Amino acid sequence: MPAKSQAQQKAAGAALAAKRGDVKKSKLKGASKEMYESMSEKQLEEFAETKRKGLPGHKSSS
């Protein structure tokens, strides 16, 4: 499942880095912390590898 916004893609990348041990879990906050706790590494990879071109900055609330 690809990311629906640039913010979501960026948060998934941060959470993935923490899962892999490149970043400390304590450095995560907000959406990236929630993603780290609730998603597998494979799911995070799918979100993080989404191309940013054409994605909105933030997901619309509707």
N, C-alpha and C positions, 0 to 999 in steps of 0.2 A: 504494500500500500504506500504510494508516494505521499510526501508531505504536501499540505494544501496551502502553505504560505512559507515565505522566507524565514520568518521567526520560528516556525515549527521545525524547519530543516536545520536551522542553527542550534536550536535547543537539543535536537536529536543528536547532532554532532558532538555537543558538549557531553551529553549523557553517555554516548558511545565511547568517548575518550576516557571517561571515568570507569566504565565497565572494563575497558582494556588495561586500566592501570596507568594511563598516561597523565591523568589529572586526579587529584585527590577528591574523593566523594564530598568532603566538607566544603569544597569550593563551589559546588553546585547550589543553585537556588531556583525557586519558582518552577517553571515547566520542566526544565532539564532535570531537576531533582525528582519530580514526580515520574518522569519518563524512565529515569534510571531504576526506580523502585518497581515500576509496573510492567516494563517491557523487556523482552529478551534481546540479546546482542544482535540476533538476526533481524528482528523487527526494527531495531534502531538503525542498523545498516541500511535497510530499505528506505527509511525516512531520510537519513543523512545523505544518501547518494542521489537524491532527487536534484535535478538541475534547477538552479534558481531563476534562470531566464524565463520570463512569462508568469512567474508566481507573484501574487500580491505581497506587499510587505507584511501584512497581518491578515489572518482569516476573518472574514466578515462574520458578524454575530448571528446572521440568519441561517 
